[in-house]
Amino acid sequence: MAVCARLCGVGQAGGCRRRAPVEEEEEEVRGEEAPRSLLQLPPEILVEIFSCLPGTQLPLLALVCRKFRHILSTDTIWRRRCKTEYGVHENLRKLEVTGVSCREVYVKLLHQYRDILGLWQPDLGPYGGLLNVVVDGFFIIGWMYLPPHDPYVDQPMRLKPVFRIHLMEKKTATVECMYGPKGPHNGQIQMVKKGEFCTKCLQTDYHRMSGGRQEEFRTWLRDDLGRTLDDIFHEHMQELILMKFIYICQYDNCLTYRRIYHPPSRPDDLIKPGFFKGTYGSHGLEIIMLSFHGTIAKATKITGDPNVPAGQPTLEIDLTRPVRLPAMEQLRNFSELSRVILEIRDQISREERLADGAEEAKSSRAESSQVPPPLVRQEERPADRPETSENGERQPQEVQSFVLPEEVMARNEDYPRSCRICFYSTGLIAGHGFSSPERTPGLFILFDESRFGFIWLELKSFSLYSRMTDRFQNSQPPSLEAFDEMLQAMQQWTT
Ligand SMILES: [Zn+2]
């Protein structure tokens, strides 16, 4: 009975009716024999077995008997756990020199700090940002991701280490602040609550340089950013993020990070969701996150500015409204493109008014207000356009020529001259301090799997986005709901 109760997860008092009494007795006999036979196995087999168990279960196993405890002190087991669970591929034998065991690395470093691995947004007000905490050899490192220099969206991200944690001695892991010219120095990390931690520098004097503040600033510009003050005025956004970061490090010396997730991927998505860097008018390059939500796709700002802060949905793409581009010679003409897009916008408002009317007339048809009537949508979708969001399978898209209308400003003239498909979309515009935010019409252009563009009709400007190819581990959301909740929460973080 004891064995059966354990297997079924039901206490003895609750009883278990799943098996006949005869079978229960048999189980009981086997149950008694099992530990004996396990103990009889040669140690090397036990090492092999224990190496396959999650590291978190091993301490419990050590409580079973002295033999198990002894075997669990074998470092091979822990080396395997470090590799399997945390991807430590480093030659862990190197550790022997320092006298630190793989078990200590597992327990005091990897397991201890497992909750800070993954993607985070620093609390830098409207500026936001992206921090990726990874296991790197025997270190846990927090990398700040900065976009490439404006307007080169295709170049890789610039990475800057912000902190690192490692096991310098056996007792506890050491946290170090990585900012400043004098190398790593003492820092602190504290888990505030689930999904939030803060870092603190304990030696801010290490950030200082001889020659005073001005010299500090100039050296920082030159060494860290490869920039002069003049450059900054032209392409300042991501730099401002760093400035704010340094300001906080030096004067408040404590910085909070909130967990963000990589957008979940479904087989019928238009392209793979993920992070992109994009041009953003005179604000420099920004980081956005593209995610799919049924009939719409969203681009959420990961970095922001005082007008439209991080966390806001900068673009909303209506996947039920593909746009057939005018012929090349007409495409050059801004008013022609404008006419096409505004026609769709007016059509949408008409449908919404109709739907609202219908809703008032018959409250049971409330759902129709969310989705435009199919008949009208068919008209908007030319026959040769593929369905991309509703029938599951992604179909090959016809390539069409693309060129920006003459009046539209682009930071980067080096944009693709052909595209797969375009959709009616809206872009978020606001005044300073996110005042009177407004969704304005525009055109989403999908160039290929890793590049898309957006024409801001009202601003007559074009943004080009390019996929971040960096690998992000420990960043999958636990569920679709968790991801949606995060998106909602992000809007509150910075406003
Ligand atoms: Zn520091």
Boltz pocket constraint, residues with backbone or C-beta under 6 A from the ligand:
constraints:
  - pocket:
      binder: B
      contacts: [[A, 177], [A, 178], [A, 179], [A, 180], [A, 185], [A, 186], [A, 201], [A, 202], [A, 203], [A, 204], [A, 206], [A, 207]]
      max_distance: 6.0
